[in-house]
Amino acid sequence: MDKINYTVTLDDCRDYVKYQLKIPRVRKYIMKAPLSLLKICVIVFIVFSLSSIPALWNYWQTLQTTQGLGLSNLLSIIFHFTVLILSVSWPFILIMIVFFAVYFSLYYFDLFHILSKKIYKLLEGGDLSVDLEIKDEGLCAYGKGRSSSVNWNGIIDIYDTGKIFLIFITDYQAVVIPKRAFGNEENAQEFFNLVSSKLADLKKSC
């Protein structure tokens, strides 16, 4: 098995999108945007909280003067603080909830297949039909009048989604190889074992 030919389909791209959150390095990349936004949300929430302190202090002083110091007053100030923050920031909180719901729906459920279609479109700009040659030094891909190659030490990892192999050449970019290209499960497993052994040998030599 030195050479295989395959054509990437939209279903292959969908399989990749469904699987990507199971891969730690890809999940970390996907989470960068919402985590950054979450940090901003926390800062904004703290600012809202600090701006409410003078009003809460006055409320606390009034309670002490009129009713004295006690547990019921402490519970009252906590309740008052919660209501005050929610009354000011509820539109902002609602927007964040909607944003995170849509964001994770896109990545986890591939809502309306938006992401898989985007990936398919990007691949279509190159070539969906690929001849992949397995050499001693690495993998060579040919298609549409051009070729590209990657040495074994240029491969980060390989994953088996059940239907496709994902060969990562960066933390978030992968070569998609459908398992059907190998003809049968035995040949597909042989390829997976070959790449895995090459990567294991490189890790040992480092």
Salt bridges, closest charged atoms under 4 A:
ASP11 OD1 - ARG14 NH1 3.47
ASP12 OD2 - ARG180 NH2 2.72
ASP110 OD2 - HIS113 ND1 3.47
GLU124 OE1 - LYS121 NZ 3.83
ASP157 OD2 - ARG25 NH1 3.69
ASP160 OD2 - LYS179 NZ 3.25
ASP171 OD1 - ARG25 NE 3.50
GLU185 OE2 - LYS179 NZ 3.27
